[in-house]
Amino acid sequence: MPIACRFFVALLFCANVPLWAQEDASPLQFSTDINLDEQTPQQHHSVNPTALPQGQPILGRPSRIIEEKLQSVDRRQRPTYLESDQSSGRTDLETTLEGQVQLRRGDTLIRADRIDYYLPDDQLKARGNVYINRGGDVYRGPILDLKVDSFEGFFTNPDFQLNKNDGHGSAERIEFVNDKQSVAHKAFYTTCLRKTGLSWLPDWFVKAEKISLDMDKNEGYATDASIRFKGLPVVPMPDFGFPINNERRSGLLSPDYVFDSVSGFTIKAPYYWNIAPNRDLTVDTFYGAKRGLQFNSELRYLENLVPPNQGQLRFEYMPSDKLREDQRRWGYSHQHTGFVDLNGSRYALMINHNRVSDDQYWTDFSSNTSKLNSRLLPLDTGLGWGRNLFGLNVAMTARSSIYQVIQDPTNRITPPYNIVPSWNATAIKNNFGGFDWQGVTELTRFKSAREFECETNSIYCQPNVLRGLTRQQLSYPIIRPYGYVVPKLIYQARTYQFENDSLVIPNSSIYYGLNNANVTVPTVSLNAGLTFERSMSLFNRNYTQTLEPRVFYVKTPYRAQSYLPNYDSGVVDFNFATLFTENEYGGNDRVSATHMLTMGATSRLIDPTTGAEAARFGLAQRVRLSEQNVGIYLTDIPPENKLSDILMGATLNLTQKWKVDSTVQYNPETHSSSRASFGARFNPSNYRTISTSLRHQRSSPTDATRIIDTAWQWPISDLWADWGNDLGPGRGLGDDRWYSVARVNYNMTESRVMDTLMGFEYDAGCWLGRVVLERSQITTTSAVSRIMFQMEFAGFSRVGVSPFSELKNNIPKYQMLRDITNEQPSRFGRYE
């Protein structure tokens, strides 16, 4: 009997039958496997579904048969399956198979016209139409020499296709170093989908003397190579690494090229270091034609603690700036949130540190996507602690905030007060006898250098101070399904210890010989509302409509405060949230003398099946019952109107495609709107979104500002009714398609364009191109413009300046045409 028949004694006497006893077969089968290493039949018994009582469910069992990833040791322990038209050989020594030969072991399948297998050395030689499928990676060629277990050998003149990124190519020879590493000599590589025809040439490809692939590290390295696009070289890098999948990897990234109106033409050479799965470092080397050399670095980290510590650290350095008389320029930014353990207790730690070298940094480097493009740079440090003590929820925080103020001689800003430091303790006790209580105690030292303000006799000339504060709040909420009533009592006490011996109020003839001051302010309020519901139908859809009337009464007696300095208070915005609050000022230095009634109503349309809010309409107005004569400053004029503006708002989400949002602040005396905003967004499908907003604000009867802001992402092919094929988020609408992206901010009052972002994206399938022009208004008289151009070779690399952060920040609902995901292709996608 031929040796092949002894291998397949259970396979119908050597007949050429399909391989049904496979490595990924269902466990509900009976099969006989032949293990070439042991030459002994191994039987796998499993449940026979016909033997079960009718109606009884079949119970599965854990199985390793369909594992996604096999270990090397596990592969060697797997049985080997052979199939052919003819076989011959010597027992336990060698086997020759001819005619439609197949060999399968684990996740490896080999086909050929002829296979010679030498058992003692585990050496396989395959000739004629050789095909390998190993874990989804496919190789085709004429000659293969291979050690099956260790996967060492070579393949001559093969074509190959990688499973992880659909990259494919060809080579004169591929050497398999082991089951994870291989080297392709005189290789050709691309991710472009092969098309029919002998003259086909991909839009882009890598041609290299040698390409080394490491499947364990998911990276490749090309030696003596060039990247060609449309037949022309695009990246002058003879040796470079590239990813095989979407995982991060260390290495020199493709250079970026950018032109902006300040720095001129700039080239950037970034290096990325994947330090650990939770840490990475990017180092950028810039050279600008107008400025010179610059170095930037950014470290990101996410420590594996519960809860985590995370943050980023950025440093920018230019040793000599040609535009600033060879001045040395630098910037530093560090953000951190996390926890530290001190003396057996855990504290929350917050850090937000930002500093730059000079006052021109924010305009000269305005195109940098960092947190240093601001005129107020905080140096914030906070430490927090929370516990449950004696039935109270207690939280304590200590904080320090020191600002670097970037001054412009033609447009000065008032420096804020530094907090050096502040200590806050909050205690909360809810539902004791139906009452809720909250107590806050705070001690803060405010300090600011305001010599300029004092020299110009400004109202902002104020002494530094140590301020103490306590705020006690007691409420008795009565909440029912049909409504609620919440009476509340608030008591605030403040004390000031000024650093100067006296306090002079500028722009006033009043002199106060004070070195300290005290003030206490009580407040009582009542918040009440009802909820009515009914069923209704609109546009053939069922909704639950609500009507929610609400009244809010507040009484705060007058306490003289306008003569005191102001360190952190300001007038709050007029909106639906602030209309129903006790204090008309934000911060802690002013408590308004409020005696008023606020009335409002809200109506909502709710989908009864999902609970989603389809529409919301609101209306509210204040009625002032007495004068509010506490101002931020002594010279402020108290409001005279008994009735406030009427605030109206509406939000519509009747379909997933449309969203409309509008707010109108209407003055009943002038019969005109003091402020209005209208916004709408249309998002019918992936990669199709357009939004617009109109903002109108009237500061006086003759002075009004109108700004319209429009942004979109839209396929240009829609103009000629070519809708494409929606492949889902991160996959585009198909090949050979143009997209328009833009955001335009236009001042209708001044008839000029403010900020602008406009560009195009092109999706060719295996490559994408983007060009974006950005113009940002820095000051009222200056702006900076830059051009961002990027080429993306799908599944391989990107060349140029990435515009993604600008597109995401400026275009609501913007979607990347190729979004990076952590999903890895399964080897079963190409299983045979």
ABEGO torsion letter per residue (X at the ends): XBAAAAAAAABGGGBBBBBABBAABBABBBBBBBBAAAGBBBBBBBBBAAABBBGBBBBBBBBAAABABBBAAAAAABBBBBBBABBBEBBGABBBBBEGBBBBBEABBBBBABBBBBAAAGBBBBBEGBBBBBGGBBBBBABBBBBAAAGBEBBBGBBBBBAAAGBBEBBABBBBABAABBBBBGBBBBABBBBBEAABBBABBBBBABBBBBAAAGBBBBBGBBBBBGGBBABBBABBBBBABABBBBEBBBBBBBBBAAAEBBBBBBBBBBABAABBBBBBBBBBAAAEBBBBBBBBBBBBBOBBBBEBBBBBBBABBAAAGGBBBBBBBBBBBEBBBBGGBBBBBBBBBBBBABAAAAAAAAABBBAABBABBBBBBBBBBBBBBGGBBBBBBBBBBBBBBBBBAABBBBBBBBBOBBBBBBBBBBGBGGBBBBBBBBBBBBBBBAAAAAAAGBAABBBBBBBBBBBBBBBBBBBBAAEBBBBBBBBBBBBBBBABABBBBBGBABBBBBABBBBBBBBBBBBBBBBBBBBBBBGGBBBBBBBBBBBBBBBBBBBBAAABBBAABBBBBBBAAAAABABABBEAABBBBBBBBBBBBBBBBBBAAAGBBABBBBBBBBBBABBBABBABAABBBBABABBBBBBBBBBAABAABBBBBBBBBBAAAGBBABBBBBBBBBABBGBBBBBBBBBBBABAABBBBBBBBBBBBBAAAAAGBAEBBAEBGAEAEBGBBBBBBBBBBBAAAGBBBBBBBBBBBBAGABBBBBBBBBBBABAABBBBBBBBBBBBBGABBBEBBAAAAAAAABBGBBBABBBBABBBBAAAABX
